[in-house]
């Protein structure tokens, strides 16, 4: 499991003072990028070969400006051309679950405009972060 910490900025909140629902997807994207870096997989837009096929976020409790959040990322499923990442967003002060989300990433050949098998080097790294349920 990989963890990052984020502080909620004022511009990420809505008129009610809560974290705006769109902000959660930005947090999850940041967590995915940092996860790739942590497993030693090069994050370079020129060589990027993944598409986000699906993402969702369930809002469990309210989050607020200046709150310290921990985002935990784990691999929950690995296929031949795709994998699933699960995320938990937790308040670092209270350990309360704020939101949980997931993403389906597909290895993609942009020239051919089709999915392709996951590279072996990535498969090995993903398997070492696979959480069995």
C-alpha positions, -999 to +999 in steps of 0.1 A: +000+000+000+013+035-009+004+067+010+006+104+002-006+133+023-025+163+010-037+195+027-070+208+014-067+242-001-094+269+001-100+268-037-108+230-034-139+237-012-174+247-022-198+274-010-207+252+020-171+249+031-168+213+021-143+197-002-159+201-037-167+167-052-144+174-082-114+179-059-115+143-048-107+132-084-077+155-085-065+140-052-070+105-066-051+114-098-022+128-077-022+095-057-020+075-089+010+095-102+028+092-069+021+055-068+037+050-102+067+070-091+070+050-059+070+016-077+098+030-100+076+033-131+086+063-152+060+090-153+066+110-185+037+124-206+057+117-239+060+080-231+027+075-211+009+045-223-022+043-201-057+055-202-081+059-174-110+036-184-131+042-153-130+061-120-154+065-092-154+080-057-178+074-028-181+103-004-183+089+031-180+119+053-173+156+049-139+171+044-129+207+049-104+235+041-070+230+057-077+194+066-048+170+064-057+140+043-039+107+038-046+089+005-038+052+006-035+034-028-034-003-034-037-026-064-069-047-061-069-065-095-045-072-123-056-083-158-036-089-189-042-053-203-055-035-172-053-031-135-075-017-107-063+008-081-083+013-049-080+045-028-090+055+007-090+092+017-086+095+055-084+125+078-049+123+093-060+140+126-090+117+133-084+086+111-119+090+099-127+077+064-136+107+042-140+090+008-130+059-011-125+055-048-111+033-075-097+035-109-093+011-138-061+018-158-056+003-193-024-001-211-029+016-245-011+020-278-019+055-289-006+050-325-028+019-330-056+032-308-060+000-290-053-017-257-021-038-253-007-062-228+008-048-196+046-047-197+062-075-177+083-050-157+051-033-146+033-065-139+059-076-114+057-042-096+019-043-095+019-078-081+041-067-052+014-042-043-016-064-048-040-066-019-060-098-016-095-096-003 
